[in-house]
Amino acid sequence: MMSKAASVVASRLAVLSSSRLSRAISACSAVSRPTFPPACLPMTEATRTNTGIAPKELLADAGYCSTDNLQQAAECTATSGTEFFIATGRQRRSDPPPIAPRGPIPAGATAKQRMARKLSTAGGRAVYARRKAIVEPVFGQMSILQNAKHLLLRGLDQAKGEWQLLAACHNLRKLHGHIGVHGLNALAAAR
């Protein structure tokens, strides 16, 4: 049986690596284990394949924070230039943001400590703060406008297909809002 959390967790990363069209989904997937950290590199590759360009920045929530993902993110940054910002854990609303220590990063720092340090800088906080305005509205819009509060089909393949259909419908709605009816008619006439 496929739960909503299992299908949505992988697509939250994909929305963040979205295309130029405001809040359009460039890649999506579904996973069968919501507690297992999904791999963010396949979603980055899917975004590159679907859009033809590597994303400049990729923001991911704490569900993606694992040693493997952080190491793959460092390798991907070195090869493609995509800058990864992966949250390392929960922060309570009443907690002040962690203060970035001054000076060079210690040589013995783990990948998680390096990412936490990167997110604690002023630039890292500013970049990651955009995640709330980029990702969460998409899920709210899909939930309200498309009644996508949960998946109706069971099984991993069916859940992937349903989630991809919901993402495609979301993108079509965004495209229609972006270029309007006249723009869609011009696209049809150009063919």
C-alpha positions, 0 to 999 in steps of 0.5 A: 500500500502506498501512502501520501507521505511516500509519494510526496517526499521525493517530489518536494525536492523536484519542485525546488529544482524547478524550471524558469516558469514560476513554481513549475515542477521539472521532475517528480517521482515516488518512493515506497519508503518515506522514512528512508532518505531518498536520493536527491541526485536522481532528481537532479539528473531528471531535472537536467534531462527534462529542462536541458540545463543543470539547476543553479541551486537545489534546496532540500528539506531534512528528509534528504539529509544523509551521508550518501546524499551529502557526498553525492551533492558535493560531487555533483557541485564539483562536476556540474556547479549545482549548489546544494542546500540540504537542511540538516535537522529540525529547528524550532520556531522559537530557536534563534538561527545558529550562528556561523562560526568565523574562520575556515571550516575544520578539516575534520568536519563531517559532510553534515557539519559542513552543510549545517555551517553552509546553511548557518551563514547569511547567504545560506539562510537567505537561499534556504528561506526561499524554499517556503515560498517556492515549494509549499505553495505548490503543494497547497495549490495542488491540494486545494485546486486539484484535490491532491490531498492523497493518492487514490491508486495503490502500488508504487507504479500506479502512485508514480503515474498518478503523481506525474499526472498531478504534476503535469496538470499543475504545470499546465495550469501554471503555463495557462496562467503564464501565457493565457488563452491567446498564447495557447492559441498561438502555440497551436497555430504555430504547429 
